[in-house]
Amino acid sequence: MTSRLAGVLACALVMAVTVHGVGGAAGSGAGETSVAEKVGETAKRIGRTIEEGVKKTAKKIEDKHVPEKIERKLKKAADKTVEGFQKAQRKIKQKLAD
């Protein structure tokens, strides 16, 4: 979801810069091209920075081993459930033996 958000923000930024640059170019002529190029380059640089941030965040999530932690917790819960059923089975057998 974070990567989608970053992509949408980067696209919105590029579109806003493009529209603003095109609108301003109509009135001032050839001098506007270099400003539009600078703004475009800046937008690309910002997009790359956002992309790097998203990659770093994804890497941190992988480094924290979240899937493995969830798997351990689920296994522990399953083991506890098995222990509970075994205990209930022993109690039932004791009651029936009496």
Secondary structure, 3 states (H helix, E strand, C coil): CHHHHHHHHHHHHHHHHHHHHHHHHHHHHHHHHHHHHHHHHHHHHHHHHHHHHHHHHHHHHHHCCHHHHHHHHHHHHHHHHHHHHHHHHHHHHHHHHC
